[in-house]
Amino acid sequence: MLFRKDIEPCCIYCKKGSPISEKEVACLKKGIVPAEGRCRAFRYDPLKRVPPRPAALDTGKLKQEDFSL
């Protein structure tokens, strides 16, 4: 999922950008731009992408029977 080719262009994931804050990126081409911005110079850097947190396990619905064979 992180390394797919058809990623939506976004300045926060671009090789040419460095995050300043959660809302701004310092771009080598355009200067300071919004993190959600995009331009034709976009080059995806998978190492800048932060994956979403995994869903928490709901243990309230589990019973002892679920763990026996």
MMTF fields as JSON, N, C-alpha, C and O atoms, coordinates in Angstrom:
{
  "mmtfVersion": "1.0.0",
  "mmtfProducer": "UNKNOWN",
  "numBonds": 275,
  "numAtoms": 276,
  "numGroups": 69,
  "numChains": 1,
  "numModels": 1,
  "chainsPerModel": [1],
  "groupsPerChain": [69],
  "chainIdList": ["A"],
  "bondAtomList": [4, 2, 8, 6, 12, 10, 16, 14, 20, 18, 24, 22, 28, 26, 32, 30, 36, 34, 40, 38, 44, 42, 48, 46, 52, 50, 56, 54, 60, 58, 64, 62, 68, 66, 72, 70, 76, 74, 80, 78, 84, 82, 88, 86, 92, 90, 96, 94, 100, 98, 104, 102, 108, 106, 112, 110, 116, 114, 120, 118, 124, 122, 128, 126, 132, 130, 136, 134, 140, 138, 144, 142, 148, 146, 152, 150, 156, 154, 160, 158, 164, 162, 168, 166, 172, 170, 176, 174, 180, 178, 184, 182, 188, 186, 192, 190, 196, 194, 200, 198, 204, 202, 208, 206, 212, 210, 216, 214, 220, 218, 224, 222, 228, 226, 232, 230, 236, 234, 240, 238, 244, 242, 248, 246, 252, 250, 256, 254, 260, 258, 264, 262, 268, 266, 272, 270],
  "bondOrderList": [1, 1, 1, 1, 1, 1, 1, 1, 1, 1, 1, 1, 1, 1, 1, 1, 1, 1, 1, 1, 1, 1, 1, 1, 1, 1, 1, 1, 1, 1, 1, 1, 1, 1, 1, 1, 1, 1, 1, 1, 1, 1, 1, 1, 1, 1, 1, 1, 1, 1, 1, 1, 1, 1, 1, 1, 1, 1, 1, 1, 1, 1, 1, 1, 1, 1, 1, 1],
  "groupList": [{"groupName": "MET", "atomNameList": ["N", "CA", "C", "O"], "elementList": ["N", "C", "C", "O"], "formalChargeList": [0, 0, 0, 0], "bondAtomList": [1, 0, 2, 1, 3, 2], "bondOrderList": [1, 1, 2], "singleLetterCode": "M", "chemCompType": "L-PEPTIDE LINKING"}, {"groupName": "LEU", "atomNameList": ["N", "CA", "C", "O"], "elementList": ["N", "C", "C", "O"], "formalChargeList": [0, 0, 0, 0], "bondAtomList": [1, 0, 2, 1, 3, 2], "bondOrderList": [1, 1, 2], "singleLetterCode": "L", "chemCompType": "L-PEPTIDE LINKING"}, {"groupName": "PHE", "atomNameList": ["N", "CA", "C", "O"], "elementList": ["N", "C", "C", "O"], "formalChargeList": [0, 0, 0, 0], "bondAtomList": [1, 0, 2, 1, 3, 2], "bondOrderList": [1, 1, 2], "singleLetterCode": "F", "chemCompType": "L-PEPTIDE LINKING"}, {"groupName": "ARG", "atomNameList": ["N", "CA", "C", "O"], "elementList": ["N", "C", "C", "O"], "formalChargeList": [0, 0, 0, 0], "bondAtomList": [1, 0, 2, 1, 3, 2], "bondOrderList": [1, 1, 2], "singleLetterCode": "R", "chemCompType": "L-PEPTIDE LINKING"}, {"groupName": "LYS", "atomNameList": ["N", "CA", "C", "O"], "elementList": ["N", "C", "C", "O"], "formalChargeList": [0, 0, 0, 0], "bondAtomList": [1, 0, 2, 1, 3, 2], "bondOrderList": [1, 1, 2], "singleLetterCode": "K", "chemCompType": "L-PEPTIDE LINKING"}, {"groupName": "ASP", "atomNameList": ["N", "CA", "C", "O"], "elementList": ["N", "C", "C", "O"], "formalChargeList": [0, 0, 0, 0], "bondAtomList": [1, 0, 2, 1, 3, 2], "bondOrderList": [1, 1, 2], "singleLetterCode": "D", "chemCompType": "L-PEPTIDE LINKING"}, {"groupName": "ILE", "atomNameList": ["N", "CA", "C", "O"], "elementList": ["N", "C", "C", "O"], "formalChargeList": [0, 0, 0, 0], "bondAtomList": [1, 0, 2, 1, 3, 2], "bondOrderList": [1, 1, 2], "singleLetterCode": "I", "chemCompType": "L-PEPTIDE LINKING"}, {"groupName": "GLU", "atomNameList": ["N", "CA", "C", "O"], "elementList": ["N", "C", "C", "O"], "formalChargeList": [0, 0, 0, 0], "bondAtomList": [1, 0, 2, 1, 3, 2], "bondOrderList": [1, 1, 2], "singleLetterCode": "E", "chemCompType": "L-PEPTIDE LINKING"}, {"groupName": "PRO", "atomNameList": ["N", "CA", "C", "O"], "elementList": ["N", "C", "C", "O"], "formalChargeList": [0, 0, 0, 0], "bondAtomList": [1, 0, 2, 1, 3, 2], "bondOrderList": [1, 1, 2], "singleLetterCode": "P", "chemCompType": "L-PEPTIDE LINKING"}, {"groupName": "CYS", "atomNameList": ["N", "CA", "C", "O"], "elementList": ["N", "C", "C", "O"], "formalChargeList": [0, 0, 0, 0], "bondAtomList": [1, 0, 2, 1, 3, 2], "bondOrderList": [1, 1, 2], "singleLetterCode": "C", "chemCompType": "L-PEPTIDE LINKING"}, {"groupName": "TYR", "atomNameList": ["N", "CA", "C", "O"], "elementList": ["N", "C", "C", "O"], "formalChargeList": [0, 0, 0, 0], "bondAtomList": [1, 0, 2, 1, 3, 2], "bondOrderList": [1, 1, 2], "singleLetterCode": "Y", "chemCompType": "L-PEPTIDE LINKING"}, {"groupName": "GLY", "atomNameList": ["N", "CA", "C", "O"], "elementList": ["N", "C", "C", "O"], "formalChargeList": [0, 0, 0, 0], "bondAtomList": [1, 0, 2, 1, 3, 2], "bondOrderList": [1, 1, 2], "singleLetterCode": "G", "chemCompType": "PEPTIDE LINKING"}, {"groupName": "SER", "atomNameList": ["N", "CA", "C", "O"], "elementList": ["N", "C", "C", "O"], "formalChargeList": [0, 0, 0, 0], "bondAtomList": [1, 0, 2, 1, 3, 2], "bondOrderList": [1, 1, 2], "singleLetterCode": "S", "chemCompType": "L-PEPTIDE LINKING"}, {"groupName": "VAL", "atomNameList": ["N", "CA", "C", "O"], "elementList": ["N", "C", "C", "O"], "formalChargeList": [0, 0, 0, 0], "bondAtomList": [1, 0, 2, 1, 3, 2], "bondOrderList": [1, 1, 2], "singleLetterCode": "V", "chemCompType": "L-PEPTIDE LINKING"}, {"groupName": "ALA", "atomNameList": ["N", "CA", "C", "O"], "elementList": ["N", "C", "C", "O"], "formalChargeList": [0, 0, 0, 0], "bondAtomList": [1, 0, 2, 1, 3, 2], "bondOrderList": [1, 1, 2], "singleLetterCode": "A", "chemCompType": "L-PEPTIDE LINKING"}, {"groupName": "THR", "atomNameList": ["N", "CA", "C", "O"], "elementList": ["N", "C", "C", "O"], "formalChargeList": [0, 0, 0, 0], "bondAtomList": [1, 0, 2, 1, 3, 2], "bondOrderList": [1, 1, 2], "singleLetterCode": "T", "chemCompType": "L-PEPTIDE LINKING"}, {"groupName": "GLN", "atomNameList": ["N", "CA", "C", "O"], "elementList": ["N", "C", "C", "O"], "formalChargeList": [0, 0, 0, 0], "bondAtomList": [1, 0, 2, 1, 3, 2], "bondOrderList": [1, 1, 2], "singleLetterCode": "Q", "chemCompType": "L-PEPTIDE LINKING"}],
  "groupTypeList": [0, 1, 2, 3, 4, 5, 6, 7, 8, 9, 9, 6, 10, 9, 4, 4, 11, 12, 8, 6, 12, 7, 4, 7, 13, 14, 9, 1, 4, 4, 11, 6, 13, 8, 14, 7, 11, 3, 9, 3, 14, 2, 3, 10, 5, 8, 1, 4, 3, 13, 8, 8, 3, 8, 14, 14, 1, 5, 15, 11, 4, 1, 4, 16, 7, 5, 2, 12, 1],
  "groupIdList": [1, 2, 3, 4, 5, 6, 7, 8, 9, 10, 11, 12, 13, 14, 15, 16, 17, 18, 19, 20, 21, 22, 23, 24, 25, 26, 27, 28, 29, 30, 31, 32, 33, 34, 35, 36, 37, 38, 39, 40, 41, 42, 43, 44, 45, 46, 47, 48, 49, 50, 51, 52, 53, 54, 55, 56, 57, 58, 59, 60, 61, 62, 63, 64, 65, 66, 67, 68, 69],
  "secStructList": [7, 6, 6, 7, 1, 7, 7, 7, 7, 7, 4, 4, 4, 5, 6, 6, 3, 3, 3, 1, 1, 1, 1, 3, 3, 3, 3, 6, 6, 6, 3, 3, 3, 3, 6, 6, 7, 7, 7, 6, 6, 7, 7, 5, 7, 4, 4, 4, 7, 7, 7, 7, 7, 7, 7, 7, 7, 7, 4, 4, 4, 7, 7, 4, 4, 4, 4, 7, 7],
  "xCoordList": [0.812, 0.0, 0.866, 0.517, 1.961, 2.812, 3.619, 3.998, 3.889, 4.775, 4.039, 4.672, 2.733, 2.002, 2.343, 2.752, 2.178, 2.575, 1.532, 1.891, 0.26, -0.805, -1.184, -2.368, -0.201, -0.439, -0.943, -0.481, -1.875, -2.412, -1.317, -0.778, -0.972, 0.072, -0.282, -1.394, 0.672, 0.482, 1.87, 2.78, 2.037, 3.358, 4.007, 5.233, 3.217, 3.77, 4.544, 5.401, 4.247, 4.911, 5.94, 6.472, 6.233, 7.118, 8.587, 8.927, 9.45, 10.894, 11.46, 12.468, 10.821, 11.32, 10.866, 11.276, 10.03, 9.498, 9.993, 10.303, 10.063, 10.407, 9.328, 9.056, 8.709, 7.627, 8.139, 9.146, 7.433, 7.726, 6.816, 7.255, 5.549, 4.549, 3.559, 3.786, 2.47, 1.461, 0.746, 0.195, 0.751, -0.007, 0.861, 0.327, 2.186, 3.053, 4.27, 4.785, 4.72, 5.883, 6.796, 6.32, 8.109, 9.078, 9.494, 10.178, 9.078, 9.333, 10.553, 10.722, 11.401, 12.566, 12.152, 12.867, 11.018, 10.552, 9.685, 9.874, 8.727, 7.699, 7.825, 7.091, 8.729, 8.844, 7.928, 7.767, 7.332, 6.433, 5.041, 4.441, 4.544, 3.249, 2.433, 2.988, 1.096, 0.283, 0.646, 1.048, 0.511, 0.853, -0.01, 0.437, -1.245, -2.138, -1.947, -2.609, -1.06, -0.844, -0.226, 0.189, -0.175, 0.424, 0.876, 0.333, 1.879, 2.337, 2.877, 2.91, 3.297, 3.779, 5.129, 5.503, 5.877, 7.201, 7.137, 8.177, 5.939, 5.76, 6.522, 6.39, 7.32, 8.006, 7.762, 8.177, 7.095, 6.678, 7.873, 8.745, 7.911, 8.919, 8.193, 7.613, 8.21, 7.452, 7.925, 7.174, 9.145, 9.646, 9.03, 9.13, 8.403, 7.747, 6.306, 5.673, 5.789, 4.393, 4.281, 5.036, 3.359, 3.115, 1.84, 0.767, 1.94, 0.745, -0.246, 0.148, -1.538, -2.527, -2.333, -1.816, -2.747, -2.618, -3.555, -4.672, -3.13, -4.006, -5.201, -5.13, -6.279, -7.492, -7.238, -6.515, -7.829, -7.671, -8.542, -9.647, -8.055, -8.782, -9.838, -9.529, -11.076, -12.178, -12.269, -12.862, -11.688, -11.652, -12.92, -13.087, -13.806, -15.044, -15.974, -16.79, -15.862, -16.733, -16.158, -16.853, -14.915, -14.28, -14.686, -14.914, -14.767, -15.091, -13.977, -13.138, -13.977, -12.984, -13.13, -12.136, -14.337, -14.581, -13.862, -13.541, -13.609, -12.938, -11.472, -10.862, -10.912, -9.502, -9.27, -8.144, -10.301, -10.131, -10.35, -11.069, -9.714, -9.841, -10.856, -11.084],
  "yCoordList": [-1.186, 0.0, 1.264, 2.242, 1.264, 2.454, 2.66, 3.789, 1.577, 1.663, 1.57, 1.314, 1.767, 1.666, 2.839, 3.899, 2.654, 3.657, 4.757, 5.873, 4.48, 5.439, 6.267, 6.468, 6.737, 7.528, 8.923, 9.496, 9.454, 10.803, 11.828, 11.814, 12.712, 13.708, 14.598, 15.117, 14.766, 15.585, 16.048, 15.229, 17.322, 17.882, 17.243, 17.19, 16.769, 16.179, 14.881, 14.488, 14.21, 12.958, 13.143, 12.155, 14.371, 14.644, 14.633, 15.049, 14.154, 14.15, 15.565, 15.796, 16.497, 17.871, 18.717, 19.872, 18.166, 18.931, 18.464, 17.289, 19.396, 19.097, 19.698, 20.895, 18.885, 19.421, 20.464, 20.255, 21.582, 22.634, 22.442, 22.518, 22.194, 21.944, 20.939, 20.396, 20.693, 19.766, 20.314, 19.549, 21.637, 22.266, 22.872, 23.281, 22.947, 23.588, 22.741, 22.0, 22.877, 22.144, 23.142, 24.029, 23.003, 23.827, 23.067, 22.047, 23.571, 22.921, 23.555, 24.774, 22.738, 23.257, 24.062, 24.982, 23.735, 24.407, 25.63, 26.683, 25.491, 26.518, 27.328, 28.3, 26.959, 27.661, 27.036, 25.816, 27.835, 27.324, 27.14, 28.08, 25.904, 25.539, 24.768, 24.26, 24.67, 23.858, 22.375, 21.93, 21.617, 20.188, 19.401, 18.389, 19.851, 19.141, 19.576, 19.046, 20.522, 21.048, 20.012, 18.935, 20.364, 19.474, 20.298, 21.368, 19.786, 20.438, 19.38, 18.195, 19.807, 18.861, 18.273, 17.243, 18.878, 18.404, 17.307, 16.901, 16.828, 15.843, 14.545, 13.976, 14.091, 12.796, 12.116, 12.624, 10.981, 10.284, 9.731, 9.086, 9.981, 9.428, 8.58, 9.132, 7.238, 6.374, 6.459, 6.107, 6.916, 7.003, 8.169, 8.211, 9.102, 10.229, 9.907, 10.666, 8.807, 8.444, 7.76, 6.832, 8.2, 7.606, 6.773, 7.324, 5.444, 4.602, 4.862, 5.28, 4.616, 4.802, 3.787, 2.694, 4.148, 3.236, 2.056, 2.236, 0.846, -0.315, -0.212, 0.424, -0.842, -0.82, -1.574, -2.571, -1.099, -1.739, -2.994, -3.016, -4.017, -5.263, -5.097, -4.686, -5.417, -5.336, -6.677, -7.627, -6.749, -8.004, -8.232, -9.298, -7.265, -7.401, -8.468, -9.029, -8.754, -9.731, -11.15, -12.095, -11.314, -12.636, -13.449, -12.914, -14.779, -15.705, -16.736, -16.84, -17.488, -18.542, -19.588, -20.19, -19.811, -20.804, -20.453, -21.341, -19.191, -18.745, -19.189, -19.196, -19.552, -19.924, -21.423, -21.85, -22.214, -23.674, -24.326, -23.804, -25.47, -26.195, -27.303, -28.013],
  "zCoordList": [0.0, 0.0, 0.0, -0.662, 0.713, 0.771, -0.505, -0.817, -1.252, -2.407, -3.735, -4.759, -3.755, -5.015, -5.924, -5.449, -7.213, -8.2, -8.383, -8.759, -8.131, -8.417, -7.189, -6.915, -6.466, -5.26, -5.657, -6.644, -4.896, -5.138, -4.828, -3.722, -5.762, -5.505, -4.322, -4.23, -3.424, -2.239, -1.787, -1.655, -1.553, -1.231, 0.0, 0.091, 0.921, 2.143, 1.852, 2.643, 0.717, 0.335, -0.772, -1.278, -1.158, -2.293, -1.872, -0.764, -2.763, -2.513, -2.429, -1.761, -3.097, -3.152, -1.964, -1.844, -1.087, 0.029, 1.38, 1.573, 2.308, 3.697, 4.59, 4.506, 5.445, 6.28, 7.274, 7.95, 7.349, 8.319, 9.53, 10.678, 9.247, 10.273, 9.692, 8.611, 10.403, 9.895, 8.666, 7.875, 8.503, 7.419, 6.328, 5.296, 6.511, 5.529, 5.206, 6.044, 3.94, 3.438, 2.738, 2.029, 2.934, 2.222, 0.968, 1.049, -0.191, -1.474, -2.139, -2.088, -2.76, -3.472, -4.699, -5.096, -5.303, -6.515, -6.23, -6.839, -5.3, -5.117, -3.829, -3.651, -2.931, -1.657, -0.622, -0.602, 0.227, 1.263, 0.661, 0.142, 0.744, 0.159, 1.183, 2.158, 0.974, 1.883, 1.754, 0.679, 2.828, 2.824, 1.853, 1.314, 1.62, 0.709, -0.74, -1.632, -0.989, -2.335, -3.266, -2.839, -4.549, -5.548, -6.737, -7.01, -7.442, -8.662, -9.623, -9.291, -10.804, -11.814, -11.455, -12.017, -10.546, -10.16, -9.083, -8.564, -8.744, -7.676, -7.983, -9.067, -7.009, -7.062, -5.724, -4.683, -5.747, -4.529, -3.764, -4.346, -2.469, -1.568, -0.525, 0.409, -0.663, 0.256, 1.703, 2.612, 1.935, 3.309, 4.084, 5.31, 3.395, 4.065, 4.439, 5.173, 3.949, 4.209, 5.564, 5.849, 6.392, 7.703, 7.592, 7.344, 7.772, 7.635, 8.765, 9.854, 8.508, 9.572, 10.688, 10.458, 11.887, 13.022, 12.837, 12.352, 13.212, 13.087, 14.035, 15.086, 13.642, 14.466, 15.77, 15.787, 16.846, 18.154, 18.224, 17.68, 18.88, 19.044, 20.13, 21.248, 19.798, 20.751, 21.486, 20.976, 22.667, 23.422, 24.226, 24.818, 24.26, 25.026, 24.456, 25.188, 23.162, 22.512, 22.528, 22.154, 22.951, 22.95, 24.177, 25.262, 23.959, 25.046, 25.136, 24.241, 26.212, 26.395, 25.283, 24.879, 24.788, 23.722, 22.429, 21.639, 22.206, 20.986, 20.948, 19.879, 22.075, 22.161, 22.309, 22.565, 22.154, 22.264, 20.899, 20.047, 20.72, 19.458, 19.549, 18.57]
}
